[in-house]
Amino acid sequence: MIAITGGTGLVGKALAQRLKQQEQSFRIGSRTAPEEAEILPYWQKIDLADGYGLGNFLAESRQIVHLARNNKPLTDIGGTWRLAYRAEQHNIRHLIFLHPNPSSTYTSEAVKLLQTSGLQITIMHTQPSFEWLERYFTNRSKWPLHRLSSGTTLAPLSISRIASHLGELIMQDVCEKSIKLTGEETMTFQTAANLFRKYKSQLQTPREISANTWEEYLIQRTKTD
C-alpha cells in the first residue's frame, strides 16, 4: 500500500491517476475530498496540523509519498514530524519527500527533520511545474508581483513528468537519498513571466497537456482540442 499525503494537489492527482492505471494499491490523504470521481474511492480524510486520521491512513502501508504542504509551520514542520512519528510506529520503511523549487523555509526545516528520523528518506528536488507557474502568474493581482527576483533561473517541467518519476521511485522502492529533476530549458523568472503575459489572453480551459518547454505548454494551452 502506498500512502500519498497532499493527494488532491496537482502532483498528487496526477500520481494517483498513474498508480490507478498501473493497478497499484494506494490511498490519498488530505483535508478535503478530491473533485475527481475516479480517485474519490482512494481518498481518506487526514489533517497533518493535528494528526487527525493518520493512524488509519498509514495502516498496512509500506511507502509514503509526502506531498502535503501549505507554507505554514504547523503543517509543514509539525505535520511532517507527526507523519514521521506515525510512520515509524507502523514500521514503514521508506518515505519519498517532494522538495519543490521555489519552496518556503518550512520545507527546508521539514527535510532536516526527516533526515534525523529513523526512516529511509528519498528527497526529490524538482523545478516548478508548468501548471504551477500558470497558477502562480494567474493569481498575481498586478505586475510585477512575485517573491523571486527577475533574474532567478528556472527549468520548469510538466506535472506528468514529476508524477512519472515518482511512480518509478515507488516501483523501485529503494532509498535514493537525494535526486534532482529539472526541465529541458532554463530561463529567468522574468522570461517565464513575459511568456505568460504573451499568451495569457488566449489561454483556454485547463486540460492535460504534454509539453517539454514552458512556451510549448502555453501554446498548447491556447488550443481548444
Secondary structure, DSSP 8 states (H G I E B T S, - for coil): -EEEETTTSHHHHHHHHHHHHTT--EEEEESS--S-TTTGGGEEE-BTTTTBTHHHHHTT-SEEEE----S-HHHHTHHHHHHHHHHHHTT--EEEEEEESS--HHHHHHHHHHHTSSSEEEEEEE--BHHHHHHHHHT-SSSS--SS-TT-EE--B-HHHHHHHHHHHHHHT---EEEEE--S--EEHHHHHHHHHHHGGG--S------SSHHHHHHHHT---
